[in-house]
Amino acid sequence: MTWIVGASAALGYAVGISDIRVTFEDGSEQDCLQKIYPMANFIAAGFAGSVQIGFAMLQGLSDQLRNLPEGAAFLPQGVADCFSPLARDVFQSFSRDEQASHSHLMLLGAHPTDDVGIPGFAQCSMHILKSPDFEPTIAPIGQVVSIGSGSVFPPYQEALASFSSDPMALMRMESAGIGMTSLILGMVVQKTIKRTPIPGISPHAHICLLRRGLVQVWPNDEDQYPHGGGKIEFRMPTVAKSWREFVRMTSDTSKPLHGAVC
């Protein structure tokens, strides 16, 4: 169970926000997993669903994108289209029990040459691929979309709908500076989760900002100052960044790795 939020903005960048919680087959939960990553020049990806399948998807995508010549970049639509059949093969290679946890992917991309009408502002895109077919669906520029269990929770849907219903909402955020949408949207996601918490979703999140020439991922750490006084340091715990690290982090517990979902 998870909530990964993403949008492509009209000012040459895309943003993705992902929480870090894992839910195990026994119902226990742990904040321990990074779910969104840079994958290549101007390409990033996040996953929800089966943890094991998710990491296999990232490995498959990484293999498909390797050996890129120096100074070259992939076309985002081409990445989504080419990865679709491979994603189906990866998914089908797992047992039916693991497939029952599903696998959803979010691909962020910046076009290496096409602009949005302003020179230097790349045309960015957001593709969603979902099991079992993994047919790429592109989100319109300015629409905030999400995958994972949080995407069907009404209060979370309403929080994102307030952005998508107004085509200018993301652009108005840029008055605080180019790329500030990522920070403001991250704050909205964090406050929404804190205000209406549900099982399986953590207020800790990674924020991914992608534009032509740059892919950054950082935690939503902050210092909080409640009315009662004193400073609360909100900091990202240690997270696994691969299936091997995830297995190692949970090896000293009795948590079953089969069926672990995010």
Buried (B, 14 or more C-beta within 10 A) or exposed (E): BBBBBBBBBBBBBBBBBBBBBBBBBEEEBBBBBBBBBBBBBBBBBBBBBBBBBBBBBBEBBEEBBEEEEEEEBBBBBEBBEBBBEBBBEBBEEBEEEBBEBBBBBBBBBBBBEEEBEEEEBBBBBBBBBBBEEBEBEBBEBBBBBBBBBBBEBEEBBEBBEEBBEEEEBBBEBBEEEEBBBBBBBBBBBBEBBEEBEEEBBBBBBBBBBBBBEEBEBBBBEEEEEEEEEEEEEBEBEEBBEEBEBBBEBBEEEEBEBEBBBB
